[in-house]
Amino acid sequence: MTKIASTIIELTVQNHPGVMSHITGLFSRRAFNLEGILCGCIGKGTQSRMYLLVENNSRIEQIIKQLQKLYDVIDVTLREDYDHTLFNRLHEFTK
């Protein structure tokens, strides 16, 4: 089995209902799979930080450009330097 190279997209977004739906909808409309999602509030709770584990392929730059256009997205960073260990261990939390 071939291991797929993945990377993490880090987003800072406005924290209110519907933001996650807008982001996941963008991926769905473009048939781009999200391998994992981590999200939590930052600061006073008006913003959230999201980490999206995605396949690192030729379409990643287009996805980043589309994310930057979303109204509730404040910042987008491609984080190839992040350790994916937490995403790999998420199954341990569901036991």
HELIX and SHEET records of a PDB file:
HELIX    1   1 VAL A   19  ARG A   29  1                                  11    
HELIX    2   2 ILE A   60  LYS A   69  1                                  10    
HELIX    3   3 THR A   85  ASN A   88  1                                   4    
HELIX    4   4 LEU A   90  THR A   94  5                                   5    
SHEET    1   A 4 LEU A  34  ILE A  42  0                                        
SHEET    2   A 4 GLN A  47  GLU A  55 -1                                        
SHEET    3   A 4 SER A   6  GLN A  14 -1                                        
SHEET    4   A 4 VAL A  73  ARG A  79 -1                                        
END                                                                             
